[in-house]
């Protein structure tokens, strides 16, 4: 039987990501999220934005968000490690866009160096109407999948 110890999971994740890692979020808008945008084979923001029909939000006051409160938590009883960050709020977002997904990535010098982490596609879209928009909080759970 093989096992991945929780400390091992924590160590692997903590050496690549820590509380000081610059994790950011961008928003995808439009009529839908293209299937190719959800491919786990994508590595960088530039690759995501090159997928046909992918549209990054462009409403007034929209900007990619620098996430605060990045934490890693080791859970021995649940055999997992959790990466979380505070839900960002974008103030006074211009009306007229439909936001469909939030993409989390590690900041880099350019989109070609910004490593993709995850995409969150909320059950309900986020239509912009001139008010504040709070994006979903980041929560990534890594578990030991050993049978």
NUTI-122832 format. One line per field, with one value per residue (C-alpha): x negated, y negated, z; residue number from 1. Coordinates in steps of 0.2 Angstrom, whole numbers, plus 2048, in hexadecimal, padded with zeros to 3 digits. Layout:
% NUTI-122832
u <- (X ...)
v <- (Y ...)
w <- (Z ...)
seq <- (NUM ...)
% end
This chain:
% NUTI-122832
u <- (800 7FA 7FF 7FB 7F9 802 7F2 7EC 7FB 7F8 7E6 7E8 7F5 7EC 7DC 7E5 7F2 7F2 7FB 7F0 7F3 7FB 80B 817 828 82F 841 848 857 862 870 867 857 84F 84C 83A 838 83B 82D 822 814 813 804 803 80F 809 80F 820 823 81E 82C 839 848 83F 843 83B 847 845 852 84E 844 840 82E 826 826 817 81E 81B 81C 813 811 80C 814 80F 81D 817 829 82F 81F 81E 816 820 81B 827 827 833 841 83D 84A 849 851 85D 85C 863 874 877 86B 870 861 861 851 842 831 823 811 800 7FA 7EB 7E2 7EF 7FE 7F2 7EA 7FA 7FD 80F 815 828 838 848 859 866 877 87E 877 871 87A 872 87E 873 871 864 860 859 850 850 843 834 835 82A 82A 81C 820 818 820 818 825)
v <- (800 7EF 7DF 7CC 7C5 7B5 7AC 7B2 7AA 79A 79A 79C 78E 783 783 77D 772 769 75B 74F 756 749 751 747 749 744 745 74D 744 748 753 763 76B 774 786 784 777 785 791 796 796 783 77D 76A 75B 758 769 767 756 75E 76A 766 75B 758 746 73E 732 720 716 705 707 71A 71E 72F 731 735 741 73E 74A 758 767 779 785 797 7A3 7B3 7BA 7B6 7BB 7AB 79A 78B 77B 76C 759 74B 747 737 729 71E 70E 704 710 709 710 71B 72B 73C 744 757 75D 758 75E 75F 75E 75A 749 748 73C 73E 749 756 757 757 769 76F 776 779 773 770 770 76A 772 761 754 743 735 724 716 708 70E 718 72A 737 745 757 75A 765 777 785 796 7A3 7B4 7C4 7CF 7DF 7ED)
w <- (800 7FC 805 803 815 818 81D 80C 803 80E 80A 7F7 7F7 803 7F9 7E9 7F2 803 80C 803 7F1 7E6 7E1 7D6 7CE 7BD 7B7 7A7 79F 791 78C 792 798 789 78C 787 795 7A2 79B 7AA 79D 79C 7A6 7A4 7A3 791 78C 794 78B 77A 77B 76F 776 787 78C 79B 7A4 79E 7A8 7B0 7C0 7BC 7C0 7C4 7D6 7E2 7EF 801 810 807 813 812 81F 822 828 82F 833 821 819 80F 80C 809 800 803 800 804 7F8 7EF 7EC 7DD 7E0 7D4 7C6 7B6 7B0 7A1 7A3 7A8 7B2 7B0 7B9 7C4 7BF 7CD 7C8 7CF 7CA 7BE 7B3 7A4 7A0 799 7AA 7B5 7BA 7BB 7CB 7C9 7C1 7CC 7C2 7CE 7CD 7C9 7BD 7C4 7BA 7BC 7C0 7C6 7D8 7E1 7DC 7E9 7E0 7E7 7F4 7EF 7F6 7EF 7F8 7F5 7FB 7FC 7EF 7F4 7F5)
seq <- (1 2 3 4 5 6 7 8 9 10 11 12 13 14 15 16 17 18 19 20 21 22 23 24 25 26 27 28 29 30 31 32 33 34 35 36 37 38 39 40 41 42 43 44 45 46 47 48 49 50 51 52 53 54 55 56 57 58 59 60 61 62 63 64 65 66 67 68 69 70 71 72 73 74 75 76 77 78 79 80 81 82 83 84 85 86 87 88 89 90 91 92 93 94 95 96 97 98 99 100 101 102 103 104 105 106 107 108 109 110 111 112 113 114 115 116 117 118 119 120 121 122 123 124 125 126 127 128 129 130 131 132 133 134 135 136 137 138 139 140 141 142 143 144 145 146 147)
% end
